[in-house]
Amino acid sequence: MKQELIYRCEICNTVYNNKEICEKCEESHRVPIGIKSRRYQPITNNATGYPDKITVVFDDDAEIIYKRG
């Protein structure tokens, strides 16, 4: 029997055979820390109640805008 040791990125769940590469993968992911702003449409345009645009702030202070398709 052969035993194998693997490492799994806790953020994206990718499996690696190398610990250092897995650590680099985990460190490369930016983690959202909050929503700075959001934009909603009136119920006549969007009855779902979900925003069509949000600005997310990440752990490196970057602000990224996400839009619903």
C-alpha positions as CSV (number, residue, x, y, z in Angstrom):
1,M,0.0,0.0,0.0
2,K,1.2,3.5,-0.8
3,Q,0.2,6.4,1.3
4,E,-0.1,9.9,-0.3
5,L,-0.1,13.2,1.4
6,I,-2.1,16.0,-0.3
7,Y,-2.8,19.6,0.5
8,R,-6.0,21.4,-0.2
9,C,-6.5,25.2,-0.5
10,E,-9.1,26.1,2.1
11,I,-10.5,28.9,-0.1
12,C,-10.8,27.3,-3.6
13,N,-10.5,23.6,-2.6
14,T,-7.8,22.9,-5.2
15,V,-5.7,19.9,-4.3
16,Y,-1.8,20.1,-4.4
17,N,1.0,17.6,-3.8
18,N,3.3,20.4,-2.7
19,K,2.7,22.3,0.5
20,E,4.5,25.5,-0.5
21,I,2.4,25.8,-3.7
22,C,-0.8,25.2,-1.7
23,E,0.2,28.0,0.7
24,K,0.9,30.4,-2.2
25,C,-2.6,29.5,-3.6
26,E,-4.2,30.3,-0.2
27,E,-2.3,33.6,0.1
28,S,-3.2,34.7,-3.4
29,H,-7.0,34.7,-2.8
30,R,-8.5,38.1,-1.8
31,V,-11.2,37.8,0.8
32,P,-14.2,40.1,0.8
33,I,-14.6,42.1,4.0
34,G,-17.7,44.0,3.2
35,I,-20.1,45.7,0.8
36,K,-19.4,49.4,0.3
37,S,-22.4,50.2,-1.8
38,R,-25.4,48.5,-3.6
39,R,-27.8,49.6,-6.3
40,Y,-31.4,48.4,-6.6
41,Q,-33.9,48.8,-9.4
42,P,-37.6,49.7,-8.7
43,I,-40.0,46.7,-8.3
44,T,-41.4,47.5,-11.8
45,N,-38.0,46.7,-13.3
46,N,-36.8,43.9,-10.9
47,A,-39.3,42.1,-8.7
48,T,-36.6,39.8,-7.2
49,G,-35.5,42.4,-4.6
50,Y,-31.8,41.6,-5.3
51,P,-29.4,44.4,-6.1
52,D,-28.2,44.7,-9.7
53,K,-24.8,46.1,-8.7
54,I,-22.7,45.9,-5.6
55,T,-19.2,47.3,-4.7
56,V,-17.3,44.8,-2.6
57,V,-14.3,45.8,-0.4
58,F,-11.5,43.2,-0.1
59,D,-8.8,42.5,2.5
60,D,-6.3,44.4,0.4
61,D,-8.5,47.5,0.3
62,A,-9.4,46.9,-3.4
63,E,-13.0,47.8,-4.4
64,I,-14.5,45.7,-7.1
65,I,-17.9,46.3,-8.7
66,Y,-20.1,43.3,-9.5
67,K,-23.1,43.5,-11.8
68,R,-25.9,41.1,-12.3
69,G,-26.3,39.8,-15.8
